[in-house]
Protein backbone atom coordinates (compact mmCIF):
# COMPACT_ATOMS: atom_id res chain seq x y z
CA UNK A 1 0.00 0.00 0.00
CA UNK A 2 2.83 2.45 0.71
CA UNK A 3 4.11 2.63 -2.91
CA UNK A 4 0.85 4.32 -3.94
CA UNK A 5 1.20 7.37 -1.60
CA UNK A 6 3.74 9.28 -3.74
CA UNK A 7 1.63 8.71 -6.82
CA UNK A 8 -1.42 10.23 -5.18
CA UNK A 9 0.57 13.22 -4.02
CA UNK A 10 1.93 13.83 -7.53
CA UNK A 11 -1.55 13.59 -9.03
CA UNK A 12 -2.85 16.19 -6.59
CA UNK A 13 -0.04 18.58 -7.46
CA UNK A 14 -0.75 18.14 -11.18
CA UNK A 15 -4.43 18.94 -10.72
CA UNK A 16 -3.56 22.04 -8.70
CA UNK A 17 -1.22 23.24 -11.45
CA UNK A 18 -3.87 22.83 -14.10
CA UNK A 19 -6.39 24.87 -12.10
CA UNK A 20 -3.87 27.69 -11.69
CA UNK A 21 -3.17 27.74 -15.43
CA UNK A 22 -6.86 27.95 -16.29
CA UNK A 23 -7.53 30.92 -13.89
CA UNK A 24 -8.14 34.14 -16.01
CA UNK A 25 -5.82 37.14 -15.43
CA UNK A 26 -7.29 40.07 -13.57
CA UNK A 27 -8.70 42.80 -15.97
CA UNK A 28 -7.05 46.25 -15.79
CA UNK A 29 -9.46 49.22 -15.60
CA UNK A 30 -7.85 52.30 -17.12
CA UNK A 31 -8.57 55.81 -15.81
CA UNK A 32 -9.24 58.32 -18.61
CA UNK A 33 -9.69 62.05 -18.98
CA UNK A 34 -13.04 62.98 -20.49
CA UNK A 35 -15.54 65.76 -21.00
CA UNK A 36 -19.31 65.96 -21.36
CA UNK A 37 -20.55 67.40 -24.65
CA UNK A 38 -22.35 70.72 -24.15
CA UNK A 39 -23.57 72.64 -27.22
CA UNK A 40 -22.55 76.28 -27.40
CA UNK A 41 -25.62 78.29 -28.43
CA UNK A 42 -26.69 81.93 -28.25
CA UNK A 43 -24.48 84.29 -26.28
CA UNK A 44 -25.38 87.69 -24.97
CA UNK A 45 -22.87 90.44 -24.16
CA UNK A 46 -23.81 93.75 -22.57
CA UNK A 47 -21.90 97.03 -22.56
CA UNK A 48 -22.56 100.19 -20.59
CA UNK A 49 -22.99 103.44 -22.48
CA UNK A 50 -24.80 106.76 -22.58
CA UNK A 51 -27.46 108.43 -24.69
CA UNK A 52 -25.97 111.18 -26.83
CA UNK A 53 -27.31 113.36 -29.64
CA UNK A 54 -26.69 112.09 -33.12
CA UNK A 55 -26.26 115.67 -34.36
CA UNK A 56 -24.84 118.60 -32.38
CA UNK A 57 -23.09 121.86 -33.20
CA UNK A 58 -20.56 124.01 -31.35
CA UNK A 59 -21.74 127.53 -32.13
CA UNK A 60 -19.16 130.34 -32.23
CA UNK A 61 -18.81 133.92 -33.46
CA UNK A 62 -16.92 134.60 -36.66
CA UNK A 63 -15.44 137.84 -35.34
CA UNK A 64 -13.46 138.98 -32.32
CA UNK A 65 -15.63 140.81 -29.82
CA UNK A 66 -16.81 141.28 -26.25
CA UNK A 67 -19.78 139.12 -25.26
CA UNK A 68 -22.62 141.41 -24.16
CA UNK A 69 -25.46 138.87 -23.99
CA UNK A 70 -25.98 135.14 -23.59
CA UNK A 71 -29.66 134.39 -23.32
CA UNK A 72 -29.51 130.60 -22.84
CA UNK A 73 -28.03 128.10 -20.42
CA UNK A 74 -27.49 124.35 -20.27
CA UNK A 75 -30.76 122.48 -20.66
CA UNK A 76 -32.67 125.30 -22.38
CA UNK A 77 -34.76 124.39 -25.41
CA UNK A 78 -34.06 126.62 -28.40
CA UNK A 79 -35.73 127.02 -31.78
CA UNK A 80 -34.28 127.73 -35.18
CA UNK A 81 -33.34 131.39 -35.68
CA UNK A 82 -33.59 132.36 -32.00
CA UNK A 83 -30.76 134.65 -30.80
CA UNK A 84 -28.58 132.78 -28.32
CA UNK A 85 -25.79 135.30 -27.69
CA UNK A 86 -24.42 138.60 -28.99
CA UNK A 87 -21.17 140.54 -29.04
CA UNK A 88 -20.79 144.33 -28.88
CA UNK A 89 -21.94 145.56 -32.34
CA UNK A 90 -20.72 149.19 -32.02
CA UNK A 91 -17.57 148.82 -34.13
CA UNK A 92 -19.49 146.85 -36.75
CA UNK A 93 -22.27 149.46 -36.90
CA UNK A 94 -19.70 152.24 -37.39
CA UNK A 95 -18.04 150.25 -40.16
CA UNK A 96 -21.42 149.82 -41.82
CA UNK A 97 -22.13 153.57 -41.60
CA UNK A 98 -18.73 154.34 -43.12
CA UNK A 99 -19.38 151.92 -45.95
CA UNK A 100 -22.77 153.52 -46.60
CA UNK A 101 -21.13 156.97 -46.73
CA UNK A 102 -18.48 155.68 -49.14
CA UNK A 103 -21.22 154.38 -51.39
CA UNK A 104 -22.96 157.78 -51.40
CA UNK A 105 -19.66 159.46 -52.34
CA UNK A 106 -19.03 156.96 -55.12
CA UNK A 107 -22.53 157.41 -56.52
CA UNK A 108 -22.10 161.22 -56.52
CA UNK A 109 -18.77 160.93 -58.30
CA UNK A 110 -20.37 158.59 -60.81
CA UNK A 111 -23.19 161.06 -61.50
CA UNK A 112 -20.65 163.87 -62.03
CA UNK A 113 -18.52 161.68 -64.32
CA UNK A 114 -21.60 160.61 -66.30
CA UNK A 115 -22.63 164.24 -66.85
CA UNK A 116 -19.09 165.20 -67.89
CA UNK A 117 -18.90 162.26 -70.33
CA UNK A 118 -22.25 163.23 -71.87
CA UNK A 119 -21.10 166.86 -72.41
CA UNK A 120 -17.83 165.79 -73.98
CA UNK A 121 -19.66 163.36 -76.25
CA UNK A 122 -21.96 166.16 -77.43
CA UNK A 123 -19.02 168.50 -78.03
CA UNK A 124 -17.13 165.77 -79.86
CA UNK A 125 -20.09 165.19 -82.19
CA UNK A 126 -20.01 168.95 -82.99
CA UNK A 127 -16.22 168.86 -83.38
CA UNK A 128 -15.86 171.35 -80.51
CA UNK A 129 -13.52 169.12 -78.46
CA UNK A 130 -10.79 166.64 -79.13
CA UNK A 131 -10.99 162.86 -78.97
CA UNK A 132 -8.41 162.80 -76.18
CA UNK A 133 -10.58 164.99 -73.94
CA UNK A 134 -13.57 162.76 -74.55
CA UNK A 135 -11.53 159.60 -73.86
CA UNK A 136 -10.42 161.07 -70.53
CA UNK A 137 -14.03 161.82 -69.59
CA UNK A 138 -15.05 158.28 -70.59
CA UNK A 139 -12.26 156.82 -68.49
CA UNK A 140 -13.35 158.87 -65.50
CA UNK A 141 -16.90 157.55 -65.95
CA UNK A 142 -15.73 153.92 -66.04
CA UNK A 143 -13.59 154.49 -62.96
CA UNK A 144 -16.52 156.09 -61.13
CA UNK A 145 -18.74 153.11 -62.03
CA UNK A 146 -16.15 150.69 -60.67
CA UNK A 147 -15.91 152.72 -57.45
CA UNK A 148 -19.67 152.45 -57.05
CA UNK A 149 -19.51 148.64 -57.39
CA UNK A 150 -16.64 148.51 -54.91
CA UNK A 151 -18.53 150.67 -52.42
CA UNK A 152 -21.66 148.53 -52.76
CA UNK A 153 -19.63 145.38 -52.12
CA UNK A 154 -18.00 146.97 -49.09
CA UNK A 155 -21.41 147.98 -47.73
CA UNK A 156 -22.80 144.47 -48.25
CA UNK A 157 -19.77 143.00 -46.47
CA UNK A 158 -20.07 145.38 -43.52
CA UNK A 159 -23.78 144.65 -43.16
CA UNK A 160 -23.08 140.91 -43.28
CA UNK A 161 -20.43 141.27 -40.59
CA UNK A 162 -22.90 143.26 -38.52
CA UNK A 163 -25.13 140.18 -38.68
CA UNK A 164 -22.25 138.11 -37.27
CA UNK A 165 -22.65 139.97 -33.99
CA UNK A 166 -25.69 137.77 -33.32
CA UNK A 167 -25.37 134.03 -32.64
CA UNK A 168 -28.31 131.77 -33.44
CA UNK A 169 -29.07 128.07 -34.03
CA UNK A 170 -29.78 126.59 -37.44
CA UNK A 171 -32.11 123.95 -35.96
CA UNK A 172 -34.38 123.21 -33.00
CA UNK A 173 -32.56 121.59 -30.11
CA UNK A 174 -31.30 121.65 -26.53
CA UNK A 175 -28.32 123.54 -25.15
CA UNK A 176 -25.85 120.97 -23.82
CA UNK A 177 -22.85 123.18 -23.00
CA UNK A 178 -21.69 126.80 -22.76
CA UNK A 179 -18.15 128.09 -23.26
CA UNK A 180 -18.19 131.82 -22.50
CA UNK A 181 -19.74 134.29 -20.06
CA UNK A 182 -21.02 137.83 -20.52
CA UNK A 183 -18.19 140.37 -20.45
CA UNK A 184 -15.65 137.91 -21.82
CA UNK A 185 -13.81 138.69 -25.05
CA UNK A 186 -14.28 135.77 -27.42
CA UNK A 187 -12.10 134.85 -30.37
CA UNK A 188 -13.37 133.79 -33.78
CA UNK A 189 -14.29 130.10 -33.64
CA UNK A 190 -14.33 129.90 -29.84
CA UNK A 191 -17.24 127.75 -28.67
CA UNK A 192 -19.90 129.83 -26.95
CA UNK A 193 -22.92 127.49 -26.98
CA UNK A 194 -23.35 123.83 -27.95
CA UNK A 195 -26.78 122.87 -29.28
CA UNK A 196 -27.87 119.26 -29.83
CA UNK A 197 -30.87 118.01 -31.76
CA UNK A 198 -33.22 116.31 -29.32
CA UNK A 199 -35.14 114.32 -31.93
CA UNK A 200 -32.13 112.29 -33.14
CA UNK A 201 -30.55 110.31 -30.29
CA UNK A 202 -28.06 107.46 -30.24
CA UNK A 203 -26.40 105.13 -27.73
CA UNK A 204 -22.61 105.35 -27.46
CA UNK A 205 -20.77 102.34 -26.01
CA UNK A 206 -17.14 101.24 -25.79
CA UNK A 207 -16.66 97.70 -27.12
CA UNK A 208 -13.51 95.57 -26.70
CA UNK A 209 -11.31 95.72 -29.75
CA UNK A 210 -11.53 91.95 -30.39
CA UNK A 211 -15.33 92.07 -30.56
CA UNK A 212 -15.50 95.37 -32.44
CA UNK A 213 -13.55 93.81 -35.31
CA UNK A 214 -16.43 91.33 -35.79
CA UNK A 215 -19.09 94.07 -35.85
CA UNK A 216 -20.40 95.63 -39.03
CA UNK A 217 -22.81 98.42 -39.88
CA UNK A 218 -26.41 97.41 -39.24
CA UNK A 219 -25.73 94.82 -36.52
CA UNK A 220 -28.56 94.89 -33.99
CA UNK A 221 -28.31 95.59 -30.26
CA UNK A 222 -30.93 95.74 -27.55
CA UNK A 223 -30.60 98.94 -25.51
CA UNK A 224 -32.09 99.15 -22.00
CA UNK A 225 -32.23 102.05 -19.57
CA UNK A 226 -30.15 101.18 -16.48
CA UNK A 227 -32.44 103.02 -14.08
CA UNK A 228 -35.48 101.24 -15.54
CA UNK A 229 -34.40 98.06 -17.38
CA UNK A 230 -37.94 97.35 -18.55
CA UNK A 231 -37.64 100.31 -20.96
CA UNK A 232 -35.93 98.89 -24.04
CA UNK A 233 -35.47 99.75 -27.68
CA UNK A 234 -33.57 98.44 -30.66
CA UNK A 235 -30.32 99.96 -31.86
CA UNK A 236 -28.26 99.33 -34.98
CA UNK A 237 -24.56 99.97 -35.45
CA UNK A 238 -24.15 103.32 -37.22
CA UNK A 239 -20.47 104.00 -36.74
CA UNK A 240 -17.43 102.09 -35.45
CA UNK A 241 -14.29 103.95 -34.43
CA UNK A 242 -11.50 103.08 -36.89
CA UNK A 243 -8.88 102.92 -34.13
CA UNK A 244 -8.90 101.41 -30.63
CA UNK A 245 -8.19 103.54 -27.58
CA UNK A 246 -4.54 103.16 -26.60
CA UNK A 247 -5.30 102.87 -22.86
CA UNK A 248 -8.46 100.74 -22.74
CA UNK A 249 -8.11 98.85 -26.06
CA UNK A 250 -11.77 99.52 -26.83
CA UNK A 251 -13.48 101.05 -29.83
CA UNK A 252 -16.32 103.57 -29.62
CA UNK A 253 -19.47 102.25 -31.28
CA UNK A 254 -22.48 104.45 -32.04
CA UNK A 255 -25.92 102.83 -32.20
CA UNK A 256 -28.78 104.56 -34.00
CA UNK A 257 -31.93 104.09 -31.91
CA UNK A 258 -35.27 103.18 -33.45
CA UNK A 259 -37.99 105.38 -31.92
CA UNK A 260 -36.46 105.62 -28.41
CA UNK A 261 -38.86 106.32 -25.50
CA UNK A 262 -38.91 109.84 -24.08
CA UNK A 263 -37.20 108.48 -20.94
CA UNK A 264 -34.06 107.98 -23.02
CA UNK A 265 -32.91 111.50 -22.28
CA UNK A 266 -29.54 112.87 -23.28
CA UNK A 267 -26.90 111.71 -20.83
CA UNK A 268 -28.91 108.72 -19.55
CA UNK A 269 -26.91 105.56 -18.79
CA UNK A 270 -27.93 102.49 -20.78
CA UNK A 271 -26.84 98.90 -21.34
CA UNK A 272 -26.47 97.72 -24.93
CA UNK A 273 -26.71 93.95 -25.37
CA UNK A 274 -25.77 92.10 -28.52
CA UNK A 275 -27.46 88.73 -29.03
CA UNK A 276 -25.75 86.32 -31.39
CA UNK A 277 -28.17 84.15 -33.34
CA UNK A 278 -25.55 81.58 -34.33
CA UNK A 279 -26.73 77.95 -34.41
CA UNK A 280 -25.63 75.58 -31.63
CA UNK A 281 -22.18 74.04 -32.12
CA UNK A 282 -20.05 71.51 -30.24
CA UNK A 283 -16.39 72.27 -29.63
CA UNK A 284 -13.90 69.63 -28.38
CA UNK A 285 -10.14 69.71 -27.77
CA UNK A 286 -7.99 68.34 -30.60
CA UNK A 287 -6.64 65.67 -28.23
CA UNK A 288 -10.06 63.95 -28.40
CA UNK A 289 -9.89 63.48 -32.17
CA UNK A 290 -8.80 60.14 -33.64
CA UNK A 291 -8.18 60.12 -37.39
CA UNK A 292 -7.99 56.71 -39.03
CA UNK A 293 -8.18 55.66 -42.67
CA UNK A 294 -9.19 59.16 -43.72
CA UNK A 295 -12.08 59.25 -41.26
CA UNK A 296 -12.60 61.01 -37.93
CA UNK A 297 -13.61 59.28 -34.69
CA UNK A 298 -13.96 59.95 -30.98
CA UNK A 299 -14.11 57.55 -28.05
CA UNK A 300 -17.51 57.66 -26.32
CA UNK A 301 -17.86 56.45 -22.73
CA UNK A 302 -20.83 54.21 -21.83
CA UNK A 303 -21.70 55.38 -18.30
CA UNK A 304 -23.61 52.16 -17.50
CA UNK A 305 -20.97 49.61 -18.51
CA UNK A 306 -17.98 51.94 -17.99
CA UNK A 307 -16.61 50.97 -21.41
CA UNK A 308 -15.54 52.95 -24.45
CA UNK A 309 -16.65 52.64 -28.03
CA UNK A 310 -15.47 54.35 -31.20
CA UNK A 311 -17.97 56.71 -32.87
CA UNK A 312 -17.56 58.38 -36.23
CA UNK A 313 -17.97 62.15 -36.37
CA UNK A 314 -17.75 64.91 -38.95
CA UNK A 315 -15.24 67.69 -38.29
CA UNK A 316 -16.70 71.03 -39.41
CA UNK A 317 -13.77 73.26 -38.51
CA UNK A 318 -10.47 73.37 -36.66
CA UNK A 319 -9.23 76.41 -34.77
CA UNK A 320 -6.15 76.43 -32.57
CA UNK A 321 -6.36 73.65 -29.98
CA UNK A 322 -10.03 72.78 -30.60
CA UNK A 323 -12.32 71.59 -33.36
CA UNK A 324 -16.03 71.88 -34.12
CA UNK A 325 -17.76 68.53 -34.50
CA UNK A 326 -21.09 67.31 -35.81
CA UNK A 327 -22.70 63.96 -34.99
CA UNK A 328 -22.70 64.00 -31.18
CA UNK A 329 -25.61 64.45 -28.82
CA UNK A 330 -25.63 66.76 -25.82
CA UNK A 331 -24.63 64.94 -22.61
CA UNK A 332 -22.34 62.44 -24.34
CA UNK A 333 -19.07 61.83 -22.46
CA UNK A 334 -16.04 61.85 -24.76
CA UNK A 335 -12.46 60.80 -23.95
CA UNK A 336 -10.08 63.74 -24.35
CA UNK A 337 -6.63 62.12 -23.90
CA UNK A 338 -4.84 58.93 -24.94
CA UNK A 339 -7.24 58.16 -27.77
CA UNK A 340 -4.57 56.15 -29.68
CA UNK A 341 -4.10 53.58 -26.87
CA UNK A 342 -7.73 52.58 -26.28
CA UNK A 343 -9.51 49.48 -27.56
CA UNK A 344 -13.13 48.83 -28.44
CA UNK A 345 -15.10 47.80 -25.33
CA UNK A 346 -12.21 48.53 -22.98
CA UNK A 347 -13.12 49.12 -19.33
CA UNK A 348 -12.35 52.63 -18.16
CA UNK A 349 -12.72 54.59 -14.98
CA UNK A 350 -13.78 58.23 -14.71
CA UNK A 351 -11.94 60.00 -11.86
CA UNK A 352 -14.17 61.46 -9.16
CA UNK A 353 -15.18 65.06 -9.81
CA UNK A 354 -14.51 64.79 -13.57
C-alpha positions as CSV (number, residue, x, y, z in Angstrom):
1,X,0.0,0.0,0.0
2,X,2.8,2.4,0.7
3,X,4.1,2.6,-2.9
4,X,0.9,4.3,-3.9
5,X,1.2,7.4,-1.6
6,X,3.7,9.3,-3.7
7,X,1.6,8.7,-6.8
8,X,-1.4,10.2,-5.2
9,X,0.6,13.2,-4.0
10,X,1.9,13.8,-7.5
11,X,-1.5,13.6,-9.0
12,X,-2.8,16.2,-6.6
13,X,0.0,18.6,-7.5
14,X,-0.7,18.1,-11.2
15,X,-4.4,18.9,-10.7
16,X,-3.6,22.0,-8.7
17,X,-1.2,23.2,-11.4
18,X,-3.9,22.8,-14.1
19,X,-6.4,24.9,-12.1
20,X,-3.9,27.7,-11.7
21,X,-3.2,27.7,-15.4
22,X,-6.9,28.0,-16.3
23,X,-7.5,30.9,-13.9
24,X,-8.1,34.1,-16.0
25,X,-5.8,37.1,-15.4
26,X,-7.3,40.1,-13.6
27,X,-8.7,42.8,-16.0
28,X,-7.1,46.3,-15.8
29,X,-9.5,49.2,-15.6
30,X,-7.9,52.3,-17.1
31,X,-8.6,55.8,-15.8
32,X,-9.2,58.3,-18.6
33,X,-9.7,62.0,-19.0
34,X,-13.0,63.0,-20.5
35,X,-15.5,65.8,-21.0
36,X,-19.3,66.0,-21.4
37,X,-20.5,67.4,-24.6
38,X,-22.3,70.7,-24.2
39,X,-23.6,72.6,-27.2
40,X,-22.6,76.3,-27.4
41,X,-25.6,78.3,-28.4
42,X,-26.7,81.9,-28.2
43,X,-24.5,84.3,-26.3
44,X,-25.4,87.7,-25.0
45,X,-22.9,90.4,-24.2
46,X,-23.8,93.8,-22.6
47,X,-21.9,97.0,-22.6
48,X,-22.6,100.2,-20.6
49,X,-23.0,103.4,-22.5
50,X,-24.8,106.8,-22.6
51,X,-27.5,108.4,-24.7
52,X,-26.0,111.2,-26.8
53,X,-27.3,113.4,-29.6
54,X,-26.7,112.1,-33.1
55,X,-26.3,115.7,-34.4
56,X,-24.8,118.6,-32.4
57,X,-23.1,121.9,-33.2
58,X,-20.6,124.0,-31.3
59,X,-21.7,127.5,-32.1
60,X,-19.2,130.3,-32.2
61,X,-18.8,133.9,-33.5
62,X,-16.9,134.6,-36.7
63,X,-15.4,137.8,-35.3
64,X,-13.5,139.0,-32.3
65,X,-15.6,140.8,-29.8
66,X,-16.8,141.3,-26.3
67,X,-19.8,139.1,-25.3
68,X,-22.6,141.4,-24.2
69,X,-25.5,138.9,-24.0
70,X,-26.0,135.1,-23.6
71,X,-29.7,134.4,-23.3
72,X,-29.5,130.6,-22.8
73,X,-28.0,128.1,-20.4
74,X,-27.5,124.4,-20.3
75,X,-30.8,122.5,-20.7
76,X,-32.7,125.3,-22.4
77,X,-34.8,124.4,-25.4
78,X,-34.1,126.6,-28.4
79,X,-35.7,127.0,-31.8
80,X,-34.3,127.7,-35.2
81,X,-33.3,131.4,-35.7
82,X,-33.6,132.4,-32.0
83,X,-30.8,134.6,-30.8
84,X,-28.6,132.8,-28.3
85,X,-25.8,135.3,-27.7
86,X,-24.4,138.6,-29.0
87,X,-21.2,140.5,-29.0
88,X,-20.8,144.3,-28.9
89,X,-21.9,145.6,-32.3
90,X,-20.7,149.2,-32.0
91,X,-17.6,148.8,-34.1
92,X,-19.5,146.8,-36.8
93,X,-22.3,149.5,-36.9
94,X,-19.7,152.2,-37.4
95,X,-18.0,150.3,-40.2
96,X,-21.4,149.8,-41.8
97,X,-22.1,153.6,-41.6
98,X,-18.7,154.3,-43.1
99,X,-19.4,151.9,-46.0
100,X,-22.8,153.5,-46.6
101,X,-21.1,157.0,-46.7
102,X,-18.5,155.7,-49.1
103,X,-21.2,154.4,-51.4
104,X,-23.0,157.8,-51.4
105,X,-19.7,159.5,-52.3
106,X,-19.0,157.0,-55.1
107,X,-22.5,157.4,-56.5
108,X,-22.1,161.2,-56.5
109,X,-18.8,160.9,-58.3
110,X,-20.4,158.6,-60.8
111,X,-23.2,161.1,-61.5
112,X,-20.6,163.9,-62.0
113,X,-18.5,161.7,-64.3
114,X,-21.6,160.6,-66.3
115,X,-22.6,164.2,-66.8
116,X,-19.1,165.2,-67.9
117,X,-18.9,162.3,-70.3
118,X,-22.2,163.2,-71.9
119,X,-21.1,166.9,-72.4
120,X,-17.8,165.8,-74.0
121,X,-19.7,163.4,-76.2
122,X,-22.0,166.2,-77.4
123,X,-19.0,168.5,-78.0
124,X,-17.1,165.8,-79.9
125,X,-20.1,165.2,-82.2
126,X,-20.0,168.9,-83.0
127,X,-16.2,168.9,-83.4
128,X,-15.9,171.3,-80.5
129,X,-13.5,169.1,-78.5
130,X,-10.8,166.6,-79.1
131,X,-11.0,162.9,-79.0
132,X,-8.4,162.8,-76.2
133,X,-10.6,165.0,-73.9
134,X,-13.6,162.8,-74.5
135,X,-11.5,159.6,-73.9
136,X,-10.4,161.1,-70.5
137,X,-14.0,161.8,-69.6
138,X,-15.1,158.3,-70.6
139,X,-12.3,156.8,-68.5
140,X,-13.4,158.9,-65.5
141,X,-16.9,157.6,-66.0
142,X,-15.7,153.9,-66.0
143,X,-13.6,154.5,-63.0
144,X,-16.5,156.1,-61.1
145,X,-18.7,153.1,-62.0
146,X,-16.1,150.7,-60.7
147,X,-15.9,152.7,-57.5
148,X,-19.7,152.4,-57.1
149,X,-19.5,148.6,-57.4
150,X,-16.6,148.5,-54.9
151,X,-18.5,150.7,-52.4
152,X,-21.7,148.5,-52.8
153,X,-19.6,145.4,-52.1
154,X,-18.0,147.0,-49.1
155,X,-21.4,148.0,-47.7
156,X,-22.8,144.5,-48.3
157,X,-19.8,143.0,-46.5
158,X,-20.1,145.4,-43.5
159,X,-23.8,144.7,-43.2
160,X,-23.1,140.9,-43.3
161,X,-20.4,141.3,-40.6
162,X,-22.9,143.3,-38.5
163,X,-25.1,140.2,-38.7
164,X,-22.2,138.1,-37.3
165,X,-22.6,140.0,-34.0
166,X,-25.7,137.8,-33.3
167,X,-25.4,134.0,-32.6
168,X,-28.3,131.8,-33.4
169,X,-29.1,128.1,-34.0
170,X,-29.8,126.6,-37.4
171,X,-32.1,124.0,-36.0
172,X,-34.4,123.2,-33.0
173,X,-32.6,121.6,-30.1
174,X,-31.3,121.6,-26.5
175,X,-28.3,123.5,-25.1
176,X,-25.8,121.0,-23.8
177,X,-22.9,123.2,-23.0
178,X,-21.7,126.8,-22.8
179,X,-18.2,128.1,-23.3
180,X,-18.2,131.8,-22.5
181,X,-19.7,134.3,-20.1
182,X,-21.0,137.8,-20.5
183,X,-18.2,140.4,-20.5
184,X,-15.7,137.9,-21.8
185,X,-13.8,138.7,-25.1
186,X,-14.3,135.8,-27.4
187,X,-12.1,134.9,-30.4
188,X,-13.4,133.8,-33.8
189,X,-14.3,130.1,-33.6
190,X,-14.3,129.9,-29.8
191,X,-17.2,127.8,-28.7
192,X,-19.9,129.8,-26.9
193,X,-22.9,127.5,-27.0
194,X,-23.4,123.8,-28.0
195,X,-26.8,122.9,-29.3
196,X,-27.9,119.3,-29.8
197,X,-30.9,118.0,-31.8
198,X,-33.2,116.3,-29.3
199,X,-35.1,114.3,-31.9
200,X,-32.1,112.3,-33.1
201,X,-30.5,110.3,-30.3
202,X,-28.1,107.5,-30.2
203,X,-26.4,105.1,-27.7
204,X,-22.6,105.4,-27.5
205,X,-20.8,102.3,-26.0
206,X,-17.1,101.2,-25.8
207,X,-16.7,97.7,-27.1
208,X,-13.5,95.6,-26.7
209,X,-11.3,95.7,-29.8
210,X,-11.5,92.0,-30.4
211,X,-15.3,92.1,-30.6
212,X,-15.5,95.4,-32.4
213,X,-13.6,93.8,-35.3
214,X,-16.4,91.3,-35.8
215,X,-19.1,94.1,-35.8
216,X,-20.4,95.6,-39.0
217,X,-22.8,98.4,-39.9
218,X,-26.4,97.4,-39.2
219,X,-25.7,94.8,-36.5
220,X,-28.6,94.9,-34.0
221,X,-28.3,95.6,-30.3
222,X,-30.9,95.7,-27.6
223,X,-30.6,98.9,-25.5
224,X,-32.1,99.1,-22.0
225,X,-32.2,102.1,-19.6
226,X,-30.2,101.2,-16.5
227,X,-32.4,103.0,-14.1
228,X,-35.5,101.2,-15.5
229,X,-34.4,98.1,-17.4
230,X,-37.9,97.4,-18.5
231,X,-37.6,100.3,-21.0
232,X,-35.9,98.9,-24.0
233,X,-35.5,99.7,-27.7
234,X,-33.6,98.4,-30.7
235,X,-30.3,100.0,-31.9
236,X,-28.3,99.3,-35.0
237,X,-24.6,100.0,-35.4
238,X,-24.2,103.3,-37.2
239,X,-20.5,104.0,-36.7
240,X,-17.4,102.1,-35.4
241,X,-14.3,104.0,-34.4
242,X,-11.5,103.1,-36.9
243,X,-8.9,102.9,-34.1
244,X,-8.9,101.4,-30.6
245,X,-8.2,103.5,-27.6
246,X,-4.5,103.2,-26.6
247,X,-5.3,102.9,-22.9
248,X,-8.5,100.7,-22.7
249,X,-8.1,98.9,-26.1
250,X,-11.8,99.5,-26.8
251,X,-13.5,101.1,-29.8
252,X,-16.3,103.6,-29.6
253,X,-19.5,102.2,-31.3
254,X,-22.5,104.5,-32.0
255,X,-25.9,102.8,-32.2
256,X,-28.8,104.6,-34.0
257,X,-31.9,104.1,-31.9
258,X,-35.3,103.2,-33.5
259,X,-38.0,105.4,-31.9
260,X,-36.5,105.6,-28.4
261,X,-38.9,106.3,-25.5
262,X,-38.9,109.8,-24.1
263,X,-37.2,108.5,-20.9
264,X,-34.1,108.0,-23.0
265,X,-32.9,111.5,-22.3
266,X,-29.5,112.9,-23.3
267,X,-26.9,111.7,-20.8
268,X,-28.9,108.7,-19.6
269,X,-26.9,105.6,-18.8
270,X,-27.9,102.5,-20.8
271,X,-26.8,98.9,-21.3
272,X,-26.5,97.7,-24.9
273,X,-26.7,93.9,-25.4
274,X,-25.8,92.1,-28.5
275,X,-27.5,88.7,-29.0
276,X,-25.7,86.3,-31.4
277,X,-28.2,84.1,-33.3
278,X,-25.6,81.6,-34.3
279,X,-26.7,77.9,-34.4
280,X,-25.6,75.6,-31.6
281,X,-22.2,74.0,-32.1
282,X,-20.1,71.5,-30.2
283,X,-16.4,72.3,-29.6
284,X,-13.9,69.6,-28.4
285,X,-10.1,69.7,-27.8
286,X,-8.0,68.3,-30.6
287,X,-6.6,65.7,-28.2
288,X,-10.1,64.0,-28.4
289,X,-9.9,63.5,-32.2
290,X,-8.8,60.1,-33.6
291,X,-8.2,60.1,-37.4
292,X,-8.0,56.7,-39.0
293,X,-8.2,55.7,-42.7
294,X,-9.2,59.2,-43.7
295,X,-12.1,59.2,-41.3
296,X,-12.6,61.0,-37.9
297,X,-13.6,59.3,-34.7
298,X,-14.0,60.0,-31.0
299,X,-14.1,57.5,-28.1
300,X,-17.5,57.7,-26.3
301,X,-17.9,56.5,-22.7
302,X,-20.8,54.2,-21.8
303,X,-21.7,55.4,-18.3
304,X,-23.6,52.2,-17.5
305,X,-21.0,49.6,-18.5
306,X,-18.0,51.9,-18.0
307,X,-16.6,51.0,-21.4
308,X,-15.5,53.0,-24.4
309,X,-16.7,52.6,-28.0
310,X,-15.5,54.3,-31.2
311,X,-18.0,56.7,-32.9
312,X,-17.6,58.4,-36.2
313,X,-18.0,62.2,-36.4
314,X,-17.8,64.9,-39.0
315,X,-15.2,67.7,-38.3
316,X,-16.7,71.0,-39.4
317,X,-13.8,73.3,-38.5
318,X,-10.5,73.4,-36.7
319,X,-9.2,76.4,-34.8
320,X,-6.2,76.4,-32.6
321,X,-6.4,73.6,-30.0
322,X,-10.0,72.8,-30.6
323,X,-12.3,71.6,-33.4
324,X,-16.0,71.9,-34.1
325,X,-17.8,68.5,-34.5
326,X,-21.1,67.3,-35.8
327,X,-22.7,64.0,-35.0
328,X,-22.7,64.0,-31.2
329,X,-25.6,64.4,-28.8
330,X,-25.6,66.8,-25.8
331,X,-24.6,64.9,-22.6
332,X,-22.3,62.4,-24.3
333,X,-19.1,61.8,-22.5
334,X,-16.0,61.9,-24.8
335,X,-12.5,60.8,-23.9
336,X,-10.1,63.7,-24.4
337,X,-6.6,62.1,-23.9
338,X,-4.8,58.9,-24.9
339,X,-7.2,58.2,-27.8
340,X,-4.6,56.2,-29.7
341,X,-4.1,53.6,-26.9
342,X,-7.7,52.6,-26.3
343,X,-9.5,49.5,-27.6
344,X,-13.1,48.8,-28.4
345,X,-15.1,47.8,-25.3
346,X,-12.2,48.5,-23.0
347,X,-13.1,49.1,-19.3
348,X,-12.4,52.6,-18.2
349,X,-12.7,54.6,-15.0
350,X,-13.8,58.2,-14.7
351,X,-11.9,60.0,-11.9
352,X,-14.2,61.5,-9.2
353,X,-15.2,65.1,-9.8
354,X,-14.5,64.8,-13.6
